[in-house]
Amino acid sequence: MLAARHGIAYHSETMTRHVKVHLLPTLFEPEEVRGGITVIIDVLRASTTITHALAHGAQAVIPVGEVAEARQVAALRPIERVLLGGEREGVLIEGFDLDNNPLAYSSEVVSGKTIIFTTSNGTKALLRAREADRIVVGSFVNLQAVVHALVDDTRPLHLVCAGTEGKISLEDVLCAGGICHRLQLWAETFGGGDNFDCNDDPTQLALDLYWFRAAAPEDNDAAAIQEASLMSRGGRNCQRLGFDHQVSHAATYDLFDIVPEYIKSTGEIIVPRSQE
């Protein structure tokens, strides 16, 4: 009943789905994700911010790699329909409307707008994964929605952790481990013999880390995730900038039931109509 309520498909034949966690975008070659579904994970803060923006009525988020490119893309659109968002070194870019604070992307600010978005880590991770058949955005705030989307897709799974300044960041790996854990829990509960192969080394590391840091994963121990996130490289950077509350918020489970998806033909991240 639960599976049906969430639109999860049952398969007539059992199958094994391969799951790979990439601890940094530089640890995979773009062609490795070809033919698969890729989840971009930048908990602090791009994935969380994109999810907030779209949940609060933004029409689309357009990820770009560089600040100059963001300004060029924005200049091609009606000024009243576009916002510039993102950060460099964690703070607002000069001349931009919004930084990378998910709490700033309220419905009053972003509803009906297209956001041209560039960040130090998350948008670059997404653009590196463009060879994938399908790209979605994952975070703690939409964790279960992402899991529901993944179990209904038969392609190989790649979980890409954005990291911080080219270094592995604890909160992204924790989130990847949380997705793996819930996928395995679904397989045990509803899978009918289907299973998820999480046996490569980085994926095992992510799962083990999640079990170690999240005191009781089955109970969604948000306090443990928040504590770990504050201790991470990304969390320490946010605290240095006075963004402690953003870290705690980004470590909150399942605030939204949407899965932002990157559409290669348009270059936009949207909420597909099937989710509306």
QUIPEJO-V467750 format. One record per backbone hydrogen bond with DSSP energy under -0.5 kcal/mol. NH is the residue of the N-H (numbers start at 1). CO is the residue of the C=O. E is the energy in kcal/mol with one decimal. If there is no record, write none. Layout:
nh->NH co->CO e->E
nh->NH co->CO e->E
//
This chain:
nh->5 co->1 e->-2.3
nh->6 co->2 e->-1.4
nh->7 co->4 e->-1.6
nh->8 co->3 e->-2.6
nh->17 co->15 e->-0.5
nh->17 co->195 e->-2.7
nh->19 co->197 e->-2.6
nh->20 co->157 e->-2.2
nh->22 co->20 e->-0.5
nh->22 co->159 e->-3.2
nh->23 co->21 e->-0.6
nh->27 co->24 e->-1.5
nh->28 co->25 e->-1.1
nh->32 co->29 e->-2.4
nh->33 co->29 e->-0.5
nh->33 co->30 e->-1.1
nh->34 co->31 e->-1.0
nh->35 co->131 e->-0.6
nh->36 co->33 e->-2.1
nh->37 co->156 e->-2.8
nh->38 co->134 e->-3.0
nh->39 co->158 e->-3.0
nh->40 co->38 e->-0.5
nh->40 co->136 e->-2.8
nh->41 co->39 e->-0.6
nh->41 co->160 e->-2.8
nh->42 co->40 e->-0.6
nh->42 co->138 e->-0.7
nh->45 co->43 e->-0.6
nh->47 co->42 e->-1.9
nh->48 co->42 e->-0.9
nh->49 co->45 e->-2.8
nh->50 co->46 e->-2.8
nh->51 co->47 e->-2.0
nh->52 co->48 e->-2.2
nh->53 co->49 e->-2.8
nh->54 co->50 e->-2.3
nh->55 co->51 e->-2.4
nh->56 co->52 e->-1.7
nh->57 co->54 e->-1.4
nh->58 co->53 e->-2.4
nh->59 co->113 e->-2.2
nh->60 co->113 e->-1.1
nh->61 co->269 e->-2.2
nh->62 co->115 e->-3.2
nh->63 co->61 e->-0.7
nh->64 co->117 e->-2.5
nh->70 co->66 e->-1.9
nh->71 co->67 e->-2.0
nh->72 co->68 e->-2.0
nh->73 co->69 e->-2.7
nh->74 co->70 e->-2.4
nh->75 co->71 e->-1.9
nh->76 co->72 e->-0.6
nh->76 co->73 e->-1.0
nh->77 co->74 e->-1.7
nh->81 co->78 e->-2.1
nh->82 co->79 e->-0.8
nh->83 co->114 e->-2.4
nh->85 co->83 e->-0.5
nh->85 co->116 e->-3.1
nh->86 co->98 e->-1.0
nh->87 co->118 e->-1.5
nh->88 co->91 e->-1.8
nh->91 co->88 e->-1.6
nh->93 co->86 e->-0.5
nh->96 co->93 e->-2.5
nh->97 co->84 e->-1.2
nh->98 co->84 e->-2.2
nh->102 co->100 e->-0.7
nh->104 co->101 e->-1.7
nh->105 co->102 e->-1.3
nh->106 co->104 e->-1.4
nh->109 co->106 e->-0.8
nh->110 co->106 e->-2.7
nh->111 co->107 e->-1.7
nh->112 co->57 e->-3.0
nh->113 co->110 e->-2.5
nh->114 co->81 e->-2.7
nh->115 co->60 e->-2.6
nh->116 co->83 e->-2.9
nh->116 co->114 e->-0.6
nh->117 co->62 e->-2.8
nh->117 co->115 e->-0.6
nh->118 co->85 e->-1.8
nh->125 co->121 e->-2.0
nh->126 co->122 e->-2.1
nh->127 co->123 e->-2.3
nh->128 co->124 e->-1.7
nh->129 co->125 e->-1.0
nh->129 co->126 e->-0.8
nh->130 co->127 e->-1.1
nh->132 co->129 e->-2.1
nh->133 co->33 e->-0.6
nh->133 co->36 e->-1.3
nh->134 co->36 e->-1.6
nh->135 co->262 e->-0.6
nh->136 co->38 e->-2.8
nh->137 co->260 e->-2.2
nh->138 co->40 e->-2.6
nh->142 co->139 e->-0.8
nh->143 co->140 e->-1.4
nh->146 co->142 e->-2.0
nh->147 co->143 e->-2.1
nh->148 co->144 e->-2.4
nh->149 co->145 e->-1.8
nh->150 co->146 e->-2.2
nh->151 co->147 e->-2.3
nh->152 co->148 e->-0.7
nh->153 co->150 e->-1.6
nh->157 co->18 e->-3.0
nh->158 co->37 e->-2.4
nh->159 co->20 e->-3.0
nh->160 co->39 e->-3.0
nh->160 co->158 e->-0.7
nh->161 co->22 e->-2.8
nh->161 co->159 e->-0.6
nh->162 co->41 e->-2.8
nh->164 co->167 e->-2.7
nh->167 co->164 e->-1.6
nh->172 co->169 e->-0.6
nh->173 co->169 e->-1.6
nh->174 co->170 e->-2.6
nh->175 co->171 e->-2.0
nh->176 co->172 e->-2.3
nh->177 co->173 e->-2.5
nh->178 co->174 e->-2.3
nh->179 co->175 e->-2.2
nh->180 co->176 e->-2.3
nh->181 co->177 e->-2.6
nh->182 co->178 e->-2.2
nh->183 co->179 e->-2.3
nh->184 co->180 e->-2.4
nh->185 co->181 e->-2.3
nh->186 co->182 e->-2.4
nh->187 co->183 e->-2.3
nh->188 co->184 e->-2.2
nh->189 co->185 e->-1.8
nh->190 co->186 e->-3.8
nh->191 co->186 e->-1.1
nh->191 co->187 e->-0.8
nh->194 co->191 e->-1.9
nh->195 co->15 e->-2.1
nh->197 co->17 e->-3.3
nh->197 co->195 e->-0.5
nh->198 co->196 e->-0.9
nh->204 co->200 e->-2.3
nh->205 co->201 e->-2.5
nh->206 co->202 e->-2.1
nh->207 co->203 e->-2.3
nh->208 co->204 e->-2.9
nh->209 co->205 e->-2.5
nh->210 co->206 e->-2.2
nh->211 co->207 e->-2.2
nh->212 co->208 e->-2.2
nh->213 co->209 e->-3.0
nh->214 co->210 e->-2.5
nh->215 co->213 e->-1.1
nh->217 co->214 e->-0.8
nh->219 co->216 e->-2.4
nh->220 co->217 e->-1.6
nh->221 co->216 e->-0.5
nh->222 co->220 e->-1.9
nh->224 co->221 e->-0.5
nh->225 co->221 e->-1.5
nh->226 co->222 e->-2.8
nh->227 co->223 e->-2.3
nh->228 co->224 e->-2.3
nh->229 co->225 e->-2.5
nh->230 co->226 e->-2.2
nh->231 co->227 e->-1.1
nh->232 co->228 e->-0.7
nh->232 co->229 e->-0.8
nh->236 co->232 e->-2.8
nh->237 co->233 e->-2.0
nh->238 co->234 e->-2.2
nh->239 co->235 e->-2.5
nh->240 co->236 e->-2.2
nh->241 co->237 e->-1.3
nh->242 co->239 e->-1.4
nh->243 co->238 e->-3.2
nh->246 co->243 e->-0.9
nh->247 co->243 e->-1.5
nh->248 co->244 e->-2.0
nh->249 co->245 e->-2.1
nh->250 co->246 e->-2.5
nh->251 co->247 e->-1.1
nh->252 co->249 e->-1.7
nh->254 co->140 e->-2.4
nh->255 co->141 e->-0.7
nh->256 co->141 e->-2.9
nh->261 co->270 e->-2.9
nh->262 co->135 e->-2.4
nh->263 co->268 e->-3.4
nh->264 co->262 e->-0.7
nh->266 co->263 e->-1.0
nh->267 co->263 e->-2.4
nh->268 co->263 e->-0.9
nh->269 co->61 e->-3.3
nh->270 co->261 e->-2.5
nh->270 co->268 e->-0.5
nh->272 co->270 e->-0.7
nh->275 co->272 e->-2.2
nh->276 co->273 e->-1.3
//
